[in-house]
């Protein structure tokens, strides 16, 4: 992952390409309550809601969920 700095809150983030082909910022460190995993092919995938205690791969969280200024950076669909 290529780590960069968020333009507004200065947190360490990475941009990953999702299955849809769109780019999404994620926090650079895995977290226990994450819902995005990055496959061996480098593509990000969202895991469904549920108990992640048995998940063995690192899970990340979208930076949109943690950035205090996320609304300023969202693009319309």
C-alpha positions in Angstrom: 0.0 0.0 0.0 1.2 3.5 -0.8 0.7 5.6 2.3 -0.2 9.2 1.9 -1.5 12.0 4.2 -5.1 13.1 4.3 -5.3 16.6 2.9 -7.5 17.8 5.7 -6.9 15.9 8.9 -3.3 14.8 8.1 -4.0 11.1 9.1 -2.0 8.4 7.3 -4.2 6.8 4.6 -4.0 4.7 1.5 -6.1 4.7 -1.6 -7.2 1.3 -2.7 -9.1 0.2 -5.9 -12.4 -1.5 -5.1 -14.1 -4.2 -7.1 -16.1 -1.5 -8.8 -13.0 0.1 -10.1 -13.4 3.2 -8.0 -10.7 4.4 -5.6 -11.4 4.6 -1.9 -9.3 6.0 1.0 -8.8 3.7 3.9 -7.0 4.3 7.2 -3.5 2.9 6.8 -3.6 0.6 9.9 -5.8 -2.4 10.2 -8.5 -2.3 12.9 -10.6 -5.0 14.7 -13.9 -3.4 13.5 -12.8 -2.9 9.9 -15.0 -4.0 7.0 -12.6 -3.8 4.0 -10.0 -6.4 3.2 -7.4 -6.2 0.4 -7.1 -9.4 -1.6 -3.8 -10.8 -2.9 -4.7 -9.2 -6.2 -4.6 -5.8 -4.5 -8.4 -5.2 -4.9 -10.4 -4.0 -1.9 -13.5 -5.8 -1.0 -16.2 -5.0 1.6 -17.1 -7.9 4.0 -20.6 -8.2 5.2 -21.9 -7.2 8.6 -21.3 -9.8 11.3 -18.9 -11.2 13.8 -15.3 -10.7 12.5 -13.6 -12.6 15.4 -12.9 -15.5 13.1 -11.5 -13.3 10.2 -7.8 -13.9 9.9 -6.9 -11.3 7.3 -6.3 -7.7 8.2 -9.4 -5.5 8.0 -9.3 -1.8 7.2 -11.9 1.0 7.6 -12.8 3.6 5.1 -11.3 6.9 5.9 -14.7 8.5 5.2 -15.8 6.9 8.5 -13.0 8.4 10.5 -12.1 11.7 8.9 -13.7 14.7 10.6 -13.8 16.5 7.3 -15.0 13.6 5.1 -18.0 15.4 3.6 -15.7 17.9 2.0 -14.0 15.2 0.0 -16.9 13.0 -1.1 -17.6 12.8 -4.8 -21.2 12.2 -6.0 -22.0 8.8 -7.5 
